[in-house]
Amino acid sequence: MPKLDGRRVALRGRVAPDTHTRAVLAARERGLSLSDYLGMLIDRDTEGREITPSLQEELPLTKSA
């Protein structure tokens, strides 16, 4: 399980500079932080999916690239 910071965990990734700019602008248009905007997109794209214990075991940050 990733380390909690309050009620959240860190999410790190790299995107092209223009993608970052569009994400920041889209977040601002919605009155959200970039973090909350990314969370909203993930929630929207995974709505209704169950996270099984086996999937949680496969995704710890220690095993990421």
C-alpha positions in Angstrom: 0.0 0.0 0.0 1.4 3.5 -0.9 2.3 5.8 2.0 -0.6 8.0 3.0 -0.2 11.8 3.4 -3.4 12.6 5.3 -6.1 10.9 3.3 -4.1 10.9 0.0 -1.1 9.1 -1.6 1.4 10.6 -3.9 1.0 10.1 -7.7 3.9 10.8 -9.9 4.2 10.8 -13.7 5.6 12.6 -16.6 3.7 14.3 -19.5 4.6 16.6 -22.4 4.8 20.3 -21.5 1.8 21.1 -23.6 -0.2 18.4 -21.9 0.7 19.8 -18.5 -0.3 23.3 -19.5 -3.7 22.0 -20.8 -4.3 20.1 -17.5 -3.4 23.1 -15.4 -5.8 25.3 -17.4 -8.6 22.7 -17.3 -8.2 22.4 -13.5 -8.3 26.2 -13.1 -11.5 26.4 -15.2 -13.1 24.0 -12.8 -11.7 25.7 -9.7 -9.7 22.6 -8.8 -6.1 21.9 -8.0 -4.2 19.9 -10.5 -4.2 17.0 -8.0 -8.0 17.2 -7.6 -8.5 17.5 -11.4 -6.4 14.3 -12.0 -8.4 12.5 -9.3 -11.6 13.6 -10.9 -10.5 12.2 -14.3 -9.4 8.9 -12.7 -12.7 8.7 -10.8 -14.7 9.4 -14.0 -12.8 6.9 -16.1 -13.0 4.1 -13.5 -16.5 4.7 -12.2 -18.2 1.6 -11.1 -15.1 -0.6 -11.2 -14.3 -2.7 -8.2 -10.7 -2.8 -6.9 -10.0 -6.4 -6.0 -7.5 -7.3 -3.3 -5.3 -9.0 -6.0 -5.2 -5.8 -8.0 -4.2 -3.8 -5.0 -1.4 -6.2 -4.3 0.0 -5.7 -7.9 0.0 -1.9 -7.7 2.2 -0.8 -4.8 4.6 2.1 -5.6 7.6 0.0 -4.6 7.0 -2.1 -7.7 6.5 0.8 -10.2 9.1 1.8 -12.8 
